[in-house]
């Protein structure tokens, strides 16, 4: 599962994994657990480059195991990760800026969204949308949809 912050990767990922009777891995949660600290703390103490290396290692490892994997929103920038996605069903949970902002709030604890959340999301989506589109094998808009509806649409696409 790929998509912007607030697109529903974690929420939909859990529901999809349950529907498919597969394990679920949230890469951000996995990093926090393995490093015994929060992602914002990793950004502050070690920097974004160190976080991105952890993200790549954990993502590539997770993609080599069965299950549903929710990638971090920025993981798509990493060419190693994009290469590792080839051959997998890659679900892009597409969302508008207004929906993403309403889901994550204006006081986000996400390191790349500090300050002007709406403005930063607009910039991130402009940069990432072509990468999401290029990696996706399935695209589902999550705007105005409940997680179970999104899961149903994904399952229908997987059955094709």
Long-range contacts (C-beta under 8 A, 24 or more apart in sequence): 1-68, 1-69, 1-70, 1-71, 1-91, 1-93, 2-71, 2-75, 2-76, 2-85, 2-90, 2-91, 2-92, 2-93, 2-132, 2-135, 2-136, 3-73, 3-92, 3-93, 3-94, 3-95, 3-132, 3-142, 4-73, 4-95, 4-100, 4-121, 4-124, 4-125, 4-128, 4-132, 5-73, 5-100, 5-104, 5-108, 5-110, 5-112, 5-113, 5-121, 5-124, 6-95, 6-99, 6-100, 6-101, 6-102, 6-103, 6-104, 6-121, 7-73, 7-93, 7-94, 7-95, 7-100, 7-142, 8-93, 8-95, 8-103, 8-142, 8-147, 8-150, 9-70, 9-71, 9-73, 9-93, 10-70, 11-147, 12-93, 12-142, 12-147, 12-150, 12-151, 12-154, 13-68, 13-69, 13-70, 15-147, 15-148, 15-150, 15-151, 16-68, 16-91, 16-151, 16-154, 16-155, 17-67, 17-68, 19-151, 19-155, 20-68, 20-155, 22-66, 22-67, 22-68, 23-65, 23-66, 23-67, 23-68, 24-67, 24-68, 24-69, 24-70, 25-62, 25-65, 25-67, 25-68, 25-69, 25-70, 26-70, 27-55, 27-58, 27-59, 27-62, 27-69, 27-70, 27-71, 27-72, 27-75, 28-70, 28-72, 30-58, 30-62, 31-55, 31-58, 34-58, 38-109, 39-110, 39-111, 40-109, 40-110, 40-111, 43-111, 44-111, 48-111, 52-77, 52-78, 55-81, 56-80, 56-81, 59-84, 60-84, 63-88, 73-112, 73-124, 73-128, 74-112, 74-124, 74-128, 76-128, 76-131, 76-132, 76-135, 77-127, 77-128, 77-131, 82-131, 82-134, 82-135, 85-135, 88-137, 89-137, 89-138, 89-158, 90-135, 90-136, 90-137, 90-138, 91-136, 91-137, 91-138, 91-139, 91-140, 91-154, 91-157, 92-132, 92-133, 92-135, 92-136, 92-138, 92-139, 92-140, 93-140, 93-142, 93-150, 94-132, 94-139, 94-140, 94-141, 94-142, 94-143, 95-141, 95-142, 95-143, 96-143, 97-121, 97-122, 97-125, 99-142, 99-143, 99-144, 100-125
